[in-house]
Amino acid sequence: MSKGLKIQELTWMAVLIAMNVVLSKLVIGVSNIMQIGFGFVALALIGYYFGPFKAAIANVLADIIANTVFPSVGGFFWGFTLSALVAGVIYGLMLHNRKVTLLNSFLTTLLVVVIINLGMNTLWIHMMYQTPVTALLASRLPKEALSLIYQTAFIYIILRWVQNSRFNKIGR
């Protein structure tokens, strides 16, 4: 069996990338501080199905496509693309070929929240707007604490469903 990308994998990856682009624009909440987004669902599925290397590539493509189709107010910044790459690696390492458990879902989400959201993305925002890191962390911590809870739950529920469905063999 080849380690390359099969047509079926490429098709599913494209569907999940499109899903990420759409879901990343669906948010609940009124301000940037307490908005709840759902793009992480597609990212977790990509990592679960395709592993760290392919998930990293797919997340980079999703980031570039999303910024091309729906440009953000602050403009494109390569740091966030690097964050997408690292997030893909985390989701792939933590979810691919592993049993879906609440603990694994929590640890995956914790790594993404701490390394990507609070670490890297805070640094990128600081670099773009020269906002003090302490002020950024003070405003971002409550949202990220909430996201740790709901993202863990969503990832666990969705991946448990996938694991027990006919969709569990995609990309494998």
BAGUMI-760066 format. One record per atom (N, C-alpha, C, CB): residue number from 0; atom name; x, y, z; residue in one letter. Coordinates in steps of 0.001 Angstrom, whole numbers, plus 500000, padded with zeros to 6 digits. Glycine has a CB too. Layout:
REM BAGUMI-760066
 nutor guvo   east  north     up fiti
   NUM   CA      X      Y      Z    A
...
//
This chain:
REM BAGUMI-760066
 nutor guvo   east  north     up fiti
     0    N 500834 498829 500000    M
     0   CA 500000 500000 500000    M
     0    C 500889 501249 500000    M
     0   CB 499045 499990 501214    M
     1    N 500541 502202 499197    S
     1   CA 501314 503421 499043    S
     1    C 501077 504386 500205    S
     1   CB 500968 504094 497724    S
     2    N 502121 505139 500555    K
     2   CA 501988 506153 501603    K
     2    C 501503 507478 501013    K
     2   CB 503332 506354 502335    K
     3    N 501381 507552 499696    G
     3   CA 500929 508778 499046    G
     3    C 499458 509046 499302    G
     3   CB 501183 508705 497558    G
     4    N 498982 510131 498730    L
     4   CA 497597 510546 498904    L
     4    C 496737 509886 497838    L
     4   CB 497466 512085 498839    L
     5    N 495744 509124 498278    K
     5   CA 494819 508474 497360    K
     5    C 493716 509455 496999    K
     5   CB 494227 507178 497980    K
     6    N 493015 509171 495897    I
     6   CA 491924 510033 495445    I
     6    C 490849 510163 496517    I
     6   CB 491313 509489 494150    I
     7    N 490496 509049 497167    Q
     7   CA 489480 509092 498215    Q
     7    C 489936 509973 499387    Q
     7   CB 489166 507667 498711    Q
     8    N 491196 509854 499773    E
     8   CA 491731 510690 500850    E
     8    C 491709 512168 500454    E
     8   CB 493167 510257 501205    E
     9    N 492133 512435 499231    L
     9   CA 492166 513811 498744    L
     9    C 490763 514408 498721    L
     9   CB 492793 513872 497342    L
    10    N 489793 513614 498307    T
    10   CA 488405 514082 498272    T
    10    C 487901 514401 499668    T
    10   CB 487503 513035 497618    T
    11    N 488112 513481 500614    W
    11   CA 487665 513713 501982    W
    11    C 488412 514870 502623    W
    11   CB 487842 512457 502816    W
    12    N 489678 514995 502322    M
    12   CA 490449 516101 502864    M
    12    C 489901 517428 502336    M
    12   CB 491944 515947 502508    M
    13    N 489562 517471 501057    A
    13   CA 488989 518687 500469    A
    13    C 487647 519026 501117    A
    13   CB 488814 518517 498945    A
    14    N 486828 518004 501375    V
    14   CA 485544 518225 502037    V
    14    C 485764 518796 503441    V
    14   CB 484735 516905 502110    V
    15    N 486715 518234 504165    L
    15   CA 486981 518698 505531    L
    15    C 487621 520089 505547    L
    15   CB 487890 517703 506255    L
    16    N 488439 520388 504551    I
    16   CA 489009 521743 504443    I
    16    C 487877 522743 504191    I
    16   CB 490080 521816 503292    I
    17    N 486976 522402 503272    A
    17   CA 485825 523279 503010    A
    17    C 484963 523428 504260    A
    17   CB 484976 522725 501846    A
    18    N 484783 522322 504965    M
    18   CA 484014 522355 506213    M
    18    C 484676 523288 507225    M
    18   CB 483878 520934 506805    M
    19    N 485995 523242 507309    N
    19   CA 486721 524127 508220    N
    19    C 486532 525590 507841    N
    19   CB 488208 523777 508228    N
    20    N 486635 525884 506554    V
    20   CA 486481 527270 506094    V
    20    C 485095 527797 506474    V
    20   CB 486695 527367 504554    V
    21    N 484069 526989 506279    V
    21   CA 482705 527409 506599    V
    21    C 482503 527487 508114    V
    21   CB 481682 526439 505973    V
    22    N 482892 526427 508818    L
    22   CA 482674 526397 510268    L
    22    C 483464 527476 511006    L
    22   CB 483047 525036 510816    L
    23    N 484617 527855 510473    S
    23   CA 485402 528890 511145    S
    23    C 484706 530244 511086    S
    23   CB 486791 528992 510517    S
    24    N 483764 530406 510173    K
    24   CA 483012 531661 510080    K
    24    C 481716 531620 510889    K
    24   CB 482695 531971 508625    K
    25    N 481314 530439 511352    L
    25   CA 480134 530313 512193    L
    25    C 480536 530488 513645    L
    25   CB 479438 528952 511976    L
    26    N 480134 531584 514217    V
    26   CA 480485 531870 515607    V
    26    C 479238 532274 516385    V
    26   CB 481556 532983 515686    V
    27    N 479266 531973 517660    I
    27   CA 478220 532383 518579    I
    27    C 478849 533372 519547    I
    27   CB 477584 531154 519331    I
    28    N 478191 534473 519776    G
    28   CA 478717 535487 520687    G
    28    C 478720 536841 520029    G
    28   CB 480121 535127 521146    G
    29    N 478863 537860 520828    V
    29   CA 478746 539216 520307    V
    29    C 480066 539960 520209    V
    29   CB 477817 539990 521158    V
    30    N 481083 539510 520897    S
    30   CA 482361 540213 520839    S
    30    C 483488 539228 520556    S
    30   CB 482627 540972 522155    S
    31    N 484620 539758 520147    N
    31   CA 485776 538901 519882    N
    31    C 486243 538159 521118    N
    31   CB 486911 539720 519331    N
    32    N 485969 538718 522290    I
    32   CA 486454 538110 523521    I
    32    C 485704 536820 523843    I
    32   CB 486323 539091 524677    I
    33    N 484382 536811 523671    M
    33   CA 483607 535637 524068    M
    33    C 482882 534967 522899    M
    33   CB 482604 536028 525119    M
    34    N 483467 534994 521731    Q
    34   CA 482884 534281 520601    Q
    34    C 483277 532813 520664    Q
    34   CB 483335 534907 519264    Q
    35    N 482307 531958 520331    I
    35   CA 482540 530524 520291    I
    35    C 482478 530097 518831    I
    35   CB 481497 529740 521167    I
    36    N 483558 529509 518336    G
    36   CA 483624 529068 516951    G
    36    C 483619 527551 516855    G
    36   CB 484866 529631 516276    G
    37    N 483499 527046 515617    F
    37   CA 483385 525606 515413    F
    37    C 484376 525050 514380    F
    37   CB 481984 525275 514987    F
    38    N 485307 525852 513922    G
    38   CA 486291 525385 512948    G
    38    C 487148 524243 513463    G
    38   CB 487175 526518 512539    G
    39    N 487316 524177 514779    F
    39   CA 488135 523125 515378    F
    39    C 487590 521727 515086    F
    39   CB 488229 523334 516876    F
    40    N 486279 521613 514839    V
    40   CA 485672 520301 514570    V
    40    C 486302 519685 513320    V
    40   CB 484127 520430 514393    V
    41    N 486377 520455 512250    A
    41   CA 486980 519951 511012    A
    41    C 488469 519669 511210    A
    41   CB 486779 520960 509863    A
    42    N 489160 520509 511964    L
    42   CA 490584 520293 512206    L
    42    C 490817 519001 512977    L
    42   CB 491182 521476 512969    L
    43    N 489973 518736 513967    A
    43   CA 490095 517495 514732    A
    43    C 489821 516285 513833    A
    43   CB 489123 517502 515937    A
    44    N 488829 516389 512965    L
    44   CA 488527 515279 512047    L
    44    C 489676 515032 511073    L
    44   CB 487234 515568 511266    L
    45    N 490275 516092 510582    I
    45   CA 491426 515951 509681    I
    45    C 492572 515238 510409    I
    45   CB 491895 517345 509160    I
    46    N 492865 515657 511627    G
    46   CA 493918 515006 512405    G
    46    C 493595 513558 512697    G
    46   CB 494145 515744 513702    G
    47    N 492354 513292 513061    Y
    47   CA 491896 511929 513371    Y
    47    C 492058 511006 512157    Y
    47   CB 490418 511950 513828    Y
    48    N 491644 511470 511010    Y
    48   CA 491672 510633 509807    Y
    48    C 493051 510517 509164    Y
    48   CB 490710 511178 508800    Y
    49    N 493809 511607 509141    F
    49   CA 494984 511647 508266    F
    49    C 496337 511724 508957    F
    49   CB 494865 512791 507374    F
    50    N 496384 511918 510252    G
    50   CA 497662 511958 510950    G
    50    C 498319 513325 510896    G
    50   CB 498591 510933 510374    G
    51    N 499464 513470 511572    P
    51   CA 500066 514788 511770    P
    51    C 500574 515473 510502    P
    51   CB 501187 514663 512719    P
    52    N 501227 514737 509613    F
    52   CA 501808 515385 508429    F
    52    C 500720 515896 507494    F
    52   CB 502726 514409 507678    F
    53    N 499778 515032 507149    K
    53   CA 498701 515432 506234    K
    53    C 497789 516462 506874    K
    53   CB 497884 514216 505801    K
    54    N 497566 516355 508178    A
    54   CA 496731 517345 508875    A
    54    C 497406 518712 508877    A
    54   CB 496445 516894 510323    A
    55    N 498713 518730 509046    A
    55   CA 499443 520000 509020    A
    55    C 499288 520674 507658    A
    55   CB 500939 519776 509342    A
    56    N 499480 519904 506589    I
    56   CA 499337 520445 505230    I
    56    C 497907 520916 504989    I
    56   CB 499732 519384 504176    I
    57    N 496929 520100 505374    A
    57   CA 495519 520452 505177    A
    57    C 495152 521713 505952    A
    57   CB 494613 519291 505607    A
    58    N 495653 521850 507174    N
    58   CA 495336 523034 507973    N
    58    C 495960 524289 507390    N
    58   CB 495805 522845 509404    N
    59    N 497152 524168 506842    V
    59   CA 497777 525309 506172    V
    59    C 496942 525708 504955    V
    59   CB 499238 524972 505750    V
    60    N 496526 524721 504165    L
    60   CA 495681 525017 503005    L
    60    C 494359 525655 503433    L
    60   CB 495411 523736 502200    L
    61    N 493753 525131 504488    A
    61   CA 492495 525697 504987    A
    61    C 492685 527148 505416    A
    61   CB 491958 524863 506164    A
    62    N 493790 527443 506082    D
    62   CA 494063 528806 506525    D
    62    C 494224 529743 505332    D
    62   CB 495322 528843 507401    D
    63    N 494975 529318 504338    I
    63   CA 495203 530161 503155    I
    63    C 493904 530357 502378    I
    63   CB 496281 529533 502238    I
    64    N 493138 529292 502198    I
    64   CA 491857 529398 501487    I
    64    C 490900 530307 502244    I
    64   CB 491225 528005 501294    I
    65    N 490787 530119 503556    A
    65   CA 489883 530948 504362    A
    65    C 490263 532423 504276    A
    65   CB 489898 530489 505827    A
    66    N 491558 532715 504298    N
    66   CA 491995 534104 504221    N
    66    C 491866 534685 502822    N
    66   CB 493419 534218 504680    N
    67    N 491805 533828 501828    T
    67   CA 491591 534291 500459    T
    67    C 490109 534547 500207    T
    67   CB 492134 533265 499449    T
    68    N 489268 533617 500648    V
    68   CA 487828 533721 500414    V
    68    C 487177 534725 501356    V
    68   CB 487169 532359 500574    V
    69    N 487569 534685 502627    F
    69   CA 487015 535572 503658    F
    69    C 488151 536324 504336    F
    69   CB 486187 534768 504706    F
    70    N 488680 537369 503710    P
    70   CA 489801 538082 504329    P
    70    C 489408 538660 505682    P
    70   CB 490295 539200 503408    P
    71    N 490344 538603 506621    S
    71   CA 490073 539120 507963    S
    71    C 490393 540611 508011    S
    71   CB 490897 538350 509031    S
    72    N 489891 541261 509041    V
    72   CA 490075 542703 509206    V
    72    C 491561 543053 509311    V
    72   CB 489322 543201 510453    V
    73    N 492312 542258 510058    G
    73   CA 493729 542539 510257    G
    73    C 494607 542152 509077    G
    73   CB 494208 541831 511470    G
    74    N 494039 541495 508076    G
    74   CA 494810 541052 506934    G
    74    C 495469 539703 507181    G
    74   CB 495853 542078 506589    G
    75    N 496138 539215 506175    F
    75   CA 496803 537913 506253    F
    75    C 498110 538060 507019    F
    75   CB 497062 537331 504834    F
    76    N 498387 537092 507891    F
    76   CA 499629 537094 508665    F
    76    C 500146 535658 508713    F
    76   CB 499407 537672 510119    F
    77    N 501380 535462 508284    W
    77   CA 501949 534110 508194    W
    77    C 502044 533407 509547    W
    77   CB 503324 534177 507569    W
    78    N 502098 534150 510610    G
    78   CA 502167 533535 511935    G
    78    C 500963 532639 512200    G
    78   CB 502261 534609 513011    G
    79    N 499774 533099 511785    F
    79   CA 498576 532289 511993    F
    79    C 498593 531034 511115    F
    79   CB 497320 533118 511702    F
    80    N 499249 531116 509970    T
    80   CA 499415 529931 509125    T
    80    C 500348 528943 509810    T
    80   CB 499965 530319 507726    T
    81    N 501386 529433 510454    L
    81   CA 502269 528568 511242    L
    81    C 501484 527928 512391    L
    81   CB 503481 529375 511794    L
    82    N 500611 528704 513024    S
    82   CA 499747 528148 514080    S
    82    C 498875 527025 513534    S
    82   CB 498859 529252 514691    S
    83    N 498336 527211 512338    A
    83   CA 497507 526170 511714    A
    83    C 498327 524903 511471    A
    83   CB 496907 526680 510382    A
    84    N 499557 525064 511028    L
    84   CA 500436 523915 510796    L
    84    C 500682 523160 512096    L
    84   CB 501774 524370 510184    L
    85    N 501041 523878 513152    V
    85   CA 501327 523229 514440    V
    85    C 500062 522590 515008    V
    85   CB 501907 524251 515450    V
    86    N 498921 523249 514855    A
    86   CA 497652 522663 515320    A
    86    C 497375 521350 514589    A
    86   CB 496474 523656 515103    A
    87    N 497639 521308 513287    G
    87   CA 497455 520068 512528    G
    87    C 498331 518948 513062    G
    87   CB 497759 520299 511055    G
    88    N 499561 519286 513389    V
    88   CA 500472 518292 513963    V
    88    C 499921 517788 515301    V
    88   CB 501894 518895 514153    V
    89    N 499455 518701 516140    I
    89   CA 498916 518301 517452    I
    89    C 497694 517405 517284    I
    89   CB 498547 519545 518290    I
    90    N 496729 517848 516478    Y
    90   CA 495525 517037 516271    Y
    90    C 495882 515674 515683    Y
    90   CB 494535 517769 515345    Y
    91    N 496813 515647 514740    G
    91   CA 497211 514379 514128    G
    91    C 497923 513451 515100    G
    91   CB 498100 514639 512945    G
    92    N 498866 513998 515872    L
    92   CA 499600 513166 516831    L
    92    C 498692 512625 517929    L
    92   CB 500739 513962 517453    L
    93    N 497766 513443 518373    M
    93   CA 496937 513072 519517    M
    93    C 495713 512233 519165    M
    93   CB 496493 514300 520217    M
    94    N 495222 512340 517923    L
    94   CA 493960 511689 517582    L
    94    C 494076 510553 516573    L
    94   CB 493024 512697 517055    L
    95    N 495077 510592 515708    H
    95   CA 495195 509590 514649    H
    95    C 495589 508220 515211    H
    95   CB 496222 510043 513606    H
    96    N 494848 507201 514808    N
    96   CA 495095 505815 515230    N
    96    C 495105 505650 516752    N
    96   CB 496420 505333 514662    N
    97    N 494311 506435 517424    R
    97   CA 494185 506313 518880    R
    97    C 492724 506110 519228    R
    97   CB 494756 507568 519607    R
    98    N 492517 505430 520316    K
    98   CA 491155 505233 520803    K
    98    C 490603 506582 521270    K
    98   CB 491117 504178 521962    K
    99    N 489343 506823 520943    V
    99   CA 488707 508073 521354    V
    99    C 488276 507949 522819    V
    99   CB 487482 508411 520435    V
   100    N 488898 508759 523661    T
   100   CA 488539 508802 525081    T
   100    C 488345 510259 525479    T
   100   CB 489637 508117 525973    T
   101    N 487653 510450 526572    L
   101   CA 487458 511804 527082    L
   101    C 488801 512415 527481    L
   101   CB 486489 511799 528285    L
   102    N 489675 511607 528075    L
   102   CA 490991 512110 528477    L
   102    C 491813 512543 527259    L
   102   CB 491752 511035 529273    L
   103    N 491823 511738 526214    N
   103   CA 492585 512084 525018    N
   103    C 491996 513335 524349    N
   103   CB 492599 510897 524027    N
   104    N 490674 513446 524327    S
   104   CA 490035 514643 523765    S
   104    C 490421 515876 524576    S
   104   CB 488494 514480 523736    S
   105    N 490434 515732 525898    F
   105   CA 490817 516838 526775    F
   105    C 492280 517234 526574    F
   105   CB 490575 516459 528235    F
   106    N 493174 516245 526545    L
   106   CA 494602 516547 526379    L
   106    C 494885 517203 525032    L
   106   CB 495434 515269 526518    L
   107    N 494212 516741 523997    T
   107   CA 494367 517343 522672    T
   107    C 493937 518801 522711    T
   107   CB 493548 516568 521615    T
   108    N 492764 519035 523262    T
   108   CA 492245 520401 523346    T
   108    C 493144 521268 524228    T
   108   CB 490805 520397 523894    T
   109    N 493608 520725 525337    L
   109   CA 494489 521476 526227    L
   109    C 495762 521908 525504    L
   109   CB 494842 520638 527460    L
   110    N 496374 521001 524747    L
   110   CA 497582 521346 524000    L
   110    C 497311 522447 522979    L
   110   CB 498140 520110 523298    L
   111    N 496208 522342 522253    V
   111   CA 495876 523363 521254    V
   111    C 495601 524704 521935    V
   111   CB 494650 522926 520413    V
   112    N 494845 524678 523009    V
   112   CA 494508 525925 523717    V
   112    C 495770 526593 524260    V
   112   CB 493515 525644 524873    V
   113    N 496626 525823 524914    V
   113   CA 497815 526413 525542    V
   113    C 498872 526799 524508    V
   113   CB 498417 525435 526553    V
   114    N 499239 525859 523632    I
   114   CA 500331 526123 522685    I
   114    C 499908 527080 521572    I
   114   CB 500824 524814 522075    I
   115    N 498754 526810 520960    I
   115   CA 498341 527596 519795    I
   115    C 497614 528868 520222    I
   115   CB 497440 526758 518877    I
   116    N 496478 528709 520908    N
   116   CA 495619 529859 521182    N
   116    C 496236 530850 522159    N
   116   CB 494300 529389 521718    N
   117    N 496711 530354 523299    L
   117   CA 497289 531260 524292    L
   117    C 498744 531603 524004    L
   117   CB 497180 530651 525665    L
   118    N 499469 530682 523413    G
   118   CA 500881 530913 523135    G
   118    C 501120 531610 521814    G
   118   CB 501619 529618 523149    G
   119    N 501044 530844 520749    M
   119   CA 501410 531369 519431    M
   119    C 500500 532509 518968    M
   119   CB 501377 530253 518411    M
   120    N 499182 532298 519045    N
   120   CA 498272 533328 518527    N
   120    C 498342 534620 519333    N
   120   CB 496842 532807 518525    N
   121    N 498567 534509 520639    T
   121   CA 498756 535710 521443    T
   121    C 500014 536449 520998    T
   121   CB 498841 535355 522938    T
   122    N 501067 535708 520723    L
   122   CA 502303 536315 520229    L
   122    C 502071 537024 518899    L
   122   CB 503397 535251 520074    L
   123    N 501329 536394 517997    W
   123   CA 501079 536999 516677    W
   123    C 500273 538300 516830    W
   123   CB 500319 535996 515750    W
   124    N 499267 538281 517697    I
   124   CA 498463 539490 517909    I
   124    C 499338 540592 518515    I
   124   CB 497242 539188 518836    I
   125    N 500182 540206 519457    H
   125   CA 501119 541168 520046    H
   125    C 502022 541767 518970    H
   125   CB 501972 540494 521143    H
   126    N 502544 540946 518098    M
   126   CA 503435 541420 517037    M
   126    C 502699 542327 516044    M
   126   CB 504053 540229 516297    M
   127    N 501452 542007 515763    M
   127   CA 500692 542795 514781    M
   127    C 500250 544152 515332    M
   127   CB 499471 542012 514323    M
   128    N 499840 544186 516594    Y
   128   CA 499222 545397 517140    Y
   128    C 499976 546017 518316    Y
   128   CB 497829 545087 517571    Y
   129    N 501088 545426 518721    Q
   129   CA 501895 545909 519834    Q
   129    C 501086 546018 521134    Q
   129   CB 502497 547260 519484    Q
   130    N 500063 545195 521277    T
   130   CA 499296 545129 522521    T
   130    C 500122 544351 523534    T
   130   CB 497888 544460 522299    T
   131    N 500202 544828 524762    P
   131   CA 500982 544096 525777    P
   131    C 500466 542659 525941    P
   131   CB 500924 544838 527137    P
   132    N 501386 541740 526052    V
   132   CA 501039 540322 526169    V
   132    C 500184 540072 527404    V
   132   CB 502307 539459 526224    V
   133    N 500487 540734 528508    T
   133   CA 499705 540526 529727    T
   133    C 498250 540959 529530    T
   133   CB 500330 541298 530900    T
   134    N 498039 542051 528824    A
   134   CA 496666 542507 528547    A
   134    C 495961 541517 527626    A
   134   CB 496672 543924 527908    A
   135    N 496666 541019 526642    L
   135   CA 496075 540031 525737    L
   135    C 495698 538762 526491    L
   135   CB 497048 539697 524596    L
   136    N 496613 538278 527320    L
   136   CA 496329 537049 528071    L
   136    C 495160 537240 529039    L
   136   CB 497577 536600 528844    L
   137    N 495087 538403 529663    A
   137   CA 493989 538673 530606    A
   137    C 492633 538620 529898    A
   137   CB 494180 540054 531277    A
   138    N 492590 539097 528666    S
   138   CA 491320 539084 527933    S
   138    C 491065 537736 527262    S
   138   CB 491307 540193 526883    S
   139    N 492092 536995 526953    R
   139   CA 491926 535729 526230    R
   139    C 491723 534519 527151    R
   139   CB 493132 535491 525354    R
   140    N 492212 534589 528383    L
   140   CA 492117 533444 529301    L
   140    C 490687 532972 529568    L
   140   CB 492762 533798 530605    L
   141    N 489736 533863 529851    P
   141   CA 488372 533366 530097    P
   141    C 487776 532637 528890    P
   141   CB 487464 534523 530482    P
   142    N 487974 533186 527707    K
   142   CA 487462 532547 526488    K
   142    C 488108 531188 526279    K
   142   CB 487709 533440 525261    K
   143    N 489398 531105 526491    E
   143   CA 490117 529853 526273    E
   143    C 489760 528811 527329    E
   143   CB 491622 530101 526275    E
   144    N 489466 529251 528544    A
   144   CA 489000 528313 529581    A
   144    C 487663 527720 529172    A
   144   CB 488877 529021 530962    A
   145    N 486775 528550 528650    L
   145   CA 485484 528074 528150    L
   145    C 485667 527151 526949    L
   145   CB 484588 529260 527771    L
   146    N 486560 527533 526041    S
   146   CA 486769 526714 524844    S
   146    C 487365 525355 525193    S
   146   CB 487680 527441 523856    S
   147    N 488149 525288 526241    L
   147   CA 488695 524003 526689    L
   147    C 487561 523037 527031    L
   147   CB 489623 524201 527915    L
   148    N 486521 523544 527638    I
   148   CA 485389 522701 528026    I
   148    C 484559 522281 526817    I
   148   CB 484507 523433 529031    I
   149    N 484083 523264 526044    Y
   149   CA 483182 522901 524949    Y
   149    C 483900 522185 523805    Y
   149   CB 482498 524140 524417    Y
   150    N 485148 522528 523530    Q
   150   CA 485863 521832 522466    Q
   150    C 486155 520383 522854    Q
   150   CB 487167 522564 522138    Q
   151    N 486515 520160 524102    T
   151   CA 486721 518786 524573    T
   151    C 485449 517976 524373    T
   151   CB 487143 518768 526063    T
   152    N 484324 518520 524775    A
   152   CA 483044 517813 524660    A
   152    C 482696 517538 523197    A
   152   CB 481920 518629 525324    A
   153    N 482811 518550 522347    F
   153   CA 482480 518369 520935    F
   153    C 483385 517336 520277    F
   153   CB 482584 519695 520194    F
   154    N 484683 517444 520513    I
   154   CA 485626 516501 519906    I
   154    C 485313 515081 520361    I
   154   CB 487082 516872 520268    I
   155    N 485093 514905 521648    Y
   155   CA 484794 513579 522179    Y
   155    C 483512 513013 521563    Y
   155   CB 484666 513636 523706    Y
   156    N 482445 513780 521580    I
   156   CA 481152 513304 521070    I
   156    C 481229 512995 519580    I
   156   CB 480054 514347 521332    I
   157    N 481807 513896 518802    I
   157   CA 481866 513700 517348    I
   157    C 482778 512535 516987    I
   157   CB 482351 514979 516653    I
   158    N 483949 512453 517606    L
   158   CA 484868 511358 517265    L
   158    C 484350 510010 517767    L
   158   CB 486258 511631 517852    L
   159    N 483634 509990 518873    R
   159   CA 483003 508728 519322    R
   159    C 481973 508267 518294    R
   159   CB 482324 508908 520721    R
   160    N 481195 509223 517797    W
   160   CA 480214 508889 516775    W
   160    C 480915 508368 515512    W
   160   CB 479341 510120 516443    W
   161    N 481960 509066 515080    V
   161   CA 482700 508659 513888    V
   161    C 483300 507272 514088    V
   161   CB 483807 509680 513558    V
   162    N 483882 507027 515251    Q
   162   CA 484528 505748 515538    Q
   162    C 483537 504592 515437    Q
   162   CB 485162 505775 516929    Q
   163    N 482281 504831 515775    N
   163   CA 481266 503782 515750    N
   163    C 480393 503822 514499    N
   163   CB 480395 503893 516970    N
   164    N 480784 504592 513508    S
   164   CA 479984 504719 512296    S
   164    C 480721 504118 511102    S
   164   CB 479643 506194 512027    S
   165    N 480059 504168 509969    R
   165   CA 480692 503673 508739    R
   165    C 481768 504638 508219    R
   165   CB 479629 503451 507655    R
   166    N 481870 505830 508822    F
   166   CA 482847 506812 508394    F
   166    C 484194 506622 509089    F
   166   CB 482323 508205 508653    F
   167    N 484347 505585 509881    N
   167   CA 485579 505401 510644    N
   167    C 486762 504955 509791    N
   167   CB 485349 504400 511732    N
   168    N 486544 504581 508561    K
   168   CA 487636 504082 507713    K
   168    C 488160 505121 506721    K
   168   CB 487171 502864 506954    K
   169    N 487630 506323 506745    I
   169   CA 488091 507362 505824    I
   169    C 489556 507648 506099    I
   169   CB 487241 508657 505962    I
   170    N 490332 507691 505050    G
   170   CA 491736 508017 505200    G
   170    C 492589 506910 505789    G
   170   CB 491865 509208 506035    G
   171    N 492026 505742 505986    R
   171   CA 492784 504632 506599    R
   171    C 492921 503490 505633    R
   171   CB 492107 504142 507884    R
//
